[in-house]
Amino acid sequence: MKMNLLLCEDEPKIAKFILQGLNEERHNVDWHTHGASTIHQIIKKQYDILILDLRLPDIDGLTVCREVRKIRPLQPILMLTALDAIENRVAGLRAGADDYLPKPFAFDELIARLEALY
């Protein structure tokens, strides 16, 4: 099953790792580094899943998540972030994320979570 994914990740090294793995799995992935451009892209194009970091250079991921929920209420969202405290996870889920995966992560687990959301 081939997914159409939007990745919002501002760290190039992490993004390249994720992009390489997802491309090897034959998924289509668009990559953005800022929250505002991610929101704009969600308006323009339909995605199967949004993979969203919390720490972004312009708008925090919680705000992006809330805005995406207003635009596309049924958009599956996976938060992928280094913020691994329980309060961060709860905040992400309450902001509208469907799943929350802390970094560092096993790539197989990321794929399994994406498949579950798909």
BELVEN-V520501 format. One record per helix or strand of 3 or more residues. SS is the DSSP state (2 for helix, 1 for strand). FROM is the first residue (numbers start at 1). TO is the last residue. If there is no record, write none. Layout:
# BELVEN-V520501
SS;FROM;TO + SS;FROM;TO
This chain:
# BELVEN-V520501
1;4;8 + 2;12;24 + 1;28;32 + 2;35;44 + 1;49;52 + 2;61;71 + 1;76;81 + 2;86;95 + 1;99;102 + 2;107;117
